[in-house]
Amino acid sequence: MPTRPRPRDRYTTFLVAQFADKPSETPVYAVRVRAAAEALATVTALTQGAGKPAIVGSLSTRTTKVMKLKPGDVRRV
C-alpha cells in the first residue's frame, strides 16, 4: 500500500528563550522554521540583540497546529 508523499520542506517549531539579566523575566518564543540556527537568528533580529538567545525545546506537530503557526511565524509563549 503506497503512502502519501511527504513534503521535502520540513519545519520544526523551536522554543527559543531570550536570556537577560533577570532570569524571572526571560521571554520564550515559539518559532516555526527549518533549522535551529534560523530560529536563533530570527529571535535575535526580533529582540534587537537584547540578550543571548538559546533553544530550550520544541513543540509537537499537534501543538503547532492548535496554535495555528505557519512557517516563519514567531509567537511569544
Secondary structure, 3 states (H helix, E strand, C coil): CCCCCCCCCCCEEEEEEEECCCHHHCCEEEEEECCHHHHHHHHHHHHCCCCEEEEEEEECHHHHHHHCCCCCCEEEC
